[in-house]
Amino acid sequence: MDEGEEPLLQSESGIKYRANNSRFVYVLAFFSTIGGFLFGYDTGVVSGAMILLADVFKLHHVWQELIISVTVGAAAIFAMIGGVINEKFGRKRTILVASFVFTLGSLLLGVSFNKEMLLIGRIIVGIGIGLASMTVPMYIAECSPSNLRGYLVTLNNGAITFGQLAASIIDGLFSSVKPNGWRYMLGLAAIPAIIQFIGFFFLPESPRWLFARNRDDEAIAVLRQIRNANVDDEIHEIKTNIEEDKNVRTSRRFLLIQMLMDSTVRKALIVGCGLQLFQQLSGINTVMYYSATIIKMSGVEDEKKAIWLAAVTAAVNFLFTLVGIYLVEKIGRRLLTISSLVGVTFSLAFLGIGFQLSSIHSATVNNPIPDTHCSMYTSCTKCISAENCGYCYNSTFSTCLPYIKNSTSNLCQSKIGDTFKFNEDFCPTKYSWIALVGMIVYLIFFAPGMGPMPWTINAEIYPLWARSTGNAVATSVNWISNLIISMTFLSLTDAITKYGAFYLYTSFALIAIIFVSLFVPETKGKSLEEIQNVFKKSWTPCGSRRVNE
Ligand code: BGC
């Protein structure tokens, strides 16, 4: 063995490969993960931009909700369409299209002069997110050597959370730039998008996709370029697998139907979609969305301070995703996901308890002011849960007043004098620290496991013939459940209270532990081709094992 050369490793099926990989695979992963960065940035930045946009364009609630959620809706649809595009035209071209679309959407948003343009811009950005979120992990997985795959694919989640952190910092910086700060917040995303677009012109197509298209010479050249080692064994393994695929995929039936009829792929699809569903059902985006309010609840009254502390929570999310990147090839996907879920379950319950104690010990309204629709509420919790009412108080006096943006504080001041405080979204209690601690602990557990693993595992569990469609379906499940959870949160809290909602998420996380323990196999250290055998052998949802073990 030459000095500096990595040792030969042996895969389970006896194939030898070198742990060494060209540095090129890192360059490839870096440019790919810009897609993850844009996913995180564009979903995160809008909350801060909305505060300014609502004033500039006089946006009513319906328009605000539309501008926020239309991106997630477009992502759900285009994750599905992305499956067809990257199967037909290749992973590289799909990522190129995504970065072009991101650039276009960001520029349009930055120069918008009416709300319709904003809406179109947000749809375009959502198309980019849909395409990138399903293609990037798959592309990285197909280009990576087995021993680095988990690590490189999980990097994409590091980029997502870094994008969310960058968004909260940019929001903080530009929130006081009035009236045009929002143009920078939304438009700046064009810069990384352009960098990715240019970079991808020089990056290769996925070798596995090329082999599947019988473009063997190009595929071999790419493998040599990204491996810097003898690739004969890997070529043999991929080609054998593609031959096997051809036997499986004999009919010209619609791909998804064929996938559902094949028991091995069906299991992979259940695992992939289940993980994505449970990621969202465990309430991550509610926690993210609620972070500024939870911080305010814990006694930080100053709006600006609360915005910056929300950036600190985004930093916690990012830093602990790095822990996941570090652990994924050490302890494996399963243990990482299960331990993450156990922590998530406890912290969700803790959050629920925090909100419940705050509600039980909610301050009373001791001086209702008649002639307003808010005067009938007798406690602070009831007051702030009612439509357009807020809690106005000082150390001796409290009342419930109608909430009118920018002018209620004046009303509150005129009623109780200079020492007033006014809140429309939380009540002052001594238990609010529980929610703050619960949120931080939640992120510490969610970020290394349940955040990245659904993406990482989906990128590796499908056979080549079903990989695009499998990822398309599972990614859409992620975006659709994201949309449902975020759109229902407010009505859910109306129906079963805030703590009720967190207890519900706790029970979803508990079910997720059972689901992962029963159905998710370990894929660490195995080649994409070997993972297929794991699924042939693994436990089936109906409790039987396949005969051809
Ligand atoms: C999820 C996003 C979430 C993010 C939080 C991602 O894995 O898919 O919905 O906002 O993690 O860091």
Boltz pocket constraint, residues with backbone or C-beta under 6 A from the ligand:
constraints:
  - pocket:
      binder: B
      contacts: [[A, 157], [A, 160], [A, 161], [A, 164], [A, 279], [A, 284], [A, 285], [A, 288], [A, 317], [A, 450], [A, 451], [A, 452], [A, 478], [A, 482]]
      max_distance: 6.0
